[in-house]
Amino acid sequence: MSSEERNMTIKDPKFKITEDLNNKCVTFAKASVNSSADKYARRQQYDVEKIVKDIRNGKLGEEGVYELLSADYPNLSKPDHNIYDKKDKSWAPDLKDPSGIRVAVKSQILNLL
């Protein structure tokens, strides 16, 4: 374990999803769904509405992790909201810092009662 790993502070994983942030992520999801459809089809997933929600949830997760980590890593890359053709998509970690930190974000939205 590196000294940086030993010195990391545990963060409260909660963050606020504002209406503006949600709208930004929904816009991204709707714009990018067509270039991701074949990836979902390989997993027998064809429901475009669900795919849009999945993409939105992923981008919200990236935004939340960025919000929490950027205080400690001010040079952390911001979540990418560019739309890429499927041939130009990257499967590299979502957030990167020049120090070598590379974060791949996986997220899930739970429907709480």
C-alpha positions as CSV (number, residue, x, y, z in Angstrom):
1,M,0.0,0.0,0.0
2,S,1.4,3.4,-1.0
3,S,1.7,6.3,1.4
4,E,-1.0,8.1,-0.5
5,E,-3.4,5.2,0.0
6,R,-2.6,5.1,3.7
7,N,-3.3,8.8,4.0
8,M,-6.6,8.9,2.1
9,T,-9.6,10.2,4.0
10,I,-12.8,8.3,3.9
11,K,-15.5,10.5,2.3
12,D,-19.2,10.6,3.0
13,P,-20.5,9.2,-0.3
14,K,-23.6,11.5,-0.4
15,F,-23.8,14.3,-2.8
16,K,-26.6,16.6,-4.0
17,I,-28.2,16.0,-7.4
18,T,-29.5,19.4,-8.4
19,E,-32.1,19.8,-11.1
20,D,-29.5,21.5,-13.3
21,L,-27.1,18.6,-12.9
22,N,-29.8,16.0,-13.5
23,N,-30.9,17.9,-16.7
24,K,-27.3,18.1,-17.9
25,C,-26.9,14.3,-17.4
26,V,-30.3,13.5,-19.0
27,T,-29.3,15.7,-22.0
28,F,-26.0,13.8,-22.3
29,A,-27.8,10.4,-22.0
30,K,-30.3,11.2,-24.7
31,A,-27.6,12.5,-27.1
32,S,-25.4,9.5,-26.6
33,V,-27.9,6.6,-26.4
34,N,-27.7,5.8,-30.2
35,S,-23.9,5.4,-30.1
36,S,-24.3,3.0,-27.1
37,A,-27.2,0.9,-28.3
38,D,-25.2,-1.9,-29.8
39,K,-23.3,-2.4,-26.5
40,Y,-26.6,-2.8,-24.7
41,A,-28.0,-5.1,-27.4
42,R,-25.2,-7.5,-26.9
43,R,-26.6,-7.9,-23.4
44,Q,-30.1,-8.4,-24.7
45,Q,-31.1,-4.9,-23.5
46,Y,-33.3,-3.0,-26.0
47,D,-35.4,-0.7,-23.9
48,V,-34.2,2.8,-24.9
49,E,-35.8,4.5,-22.0
50,K,-34.0,2.2,-19.5
51,I,-30.7,2.7,-21.4
52,V,-31.1,6.5,-21.2
53,K,-31.7,6.1,-17.4
54,D,-28.6,3.9,-17.1
55,I,-26.4,6.4,-19.0
56,R,-27.8,9.3,-16.9
57,N,-27.1,7.4,-13.7
58,G,-23.6,6.7,-14.8
59,K,-22.9,10.3,-15.6
60,L,-24.5,11.4,-12.2
61,G,-22.2,9.0,-10.5
62,E,-19.1,10.5,-12.2
63,E,-20.3,14.0,-11.3
64,G,-20.7,12.9,-7.6
65,V,-17.3,11.2,-7.4
66,Y,-15.7,14.2,-9.0
67,E,-17.4,16.5,-6.5
68,L,-16.2,14.5,-3.6
69,L,-12.6,13.8,-4.8
70,S,-11.7,17.1,-6.5
71,A,-11.3,18.8,-3.1
72,D,-8.3,16.5,-2.5
73,Y,-7.3,16.3,-6.1
74,P,-7.7,19.7,-7.6
75,N,-6.2,18.6,-11.0
76,L,-8.7,15.7,-11.3
77,S,-10.2,15.6,-14.8
78,K,-13.9,16.6,-14.9
79,P,-16.6,14.2,-16.2
80,D,-16.6,14.2,-20.0
81,H,-20.0,15.2,-21.5
82,N,-18.8,15.1,-25.1
83,I,-20.7,12.8,-27.4
84,Y,-18.5,10.3,-29.3
85,D,-19.2,8.0,-32.2
86,K,-19.0,4.4,-31.1
87,K,-15.6,4.0,-32.9
88,D,-14.2,6.9,-30.8
89,K,-15.4,5.9,-27.4
90,S,-12.8,5.2,-24.7
91,W,-13.2,2.6,-22.0
92,A,-10.4,4.2,-20.0
93,P,-11.1,5.3,-16.3
94,D,-13.6,8.1,-16.1
95,L,-11.5,10.5,-13.9
96,K,-7.8,11.0,-13.9
97,D,-5.3,13.0,-12.0
98,P,-1.7,13.8,-13.0
99,S,-0.5,12.2,-9.7
100,G,-1.5,8.8,-11.2
101,I,-5.0,8.5,-9.6
102,R,-7.3,6.8,-12.1
103,V,-11.0,6.3,-11.1
104,A,-13.5,4.1,-13.0
105,V,-16.9,5.0,-11.7
106,K,-19.8,2.5,-11.5
107,S,-23.1,3.7,-10.2
108,Q,-26.6,2.6,-9.4
109,I,-29.7,4.6,-8.4
110,L,-31.8,3.0,-5.7
111,N,-35.5,3.8,-5.5
112,L,-36.0,4.4,-1.9
113,L,-39.5,4.3,-0.4
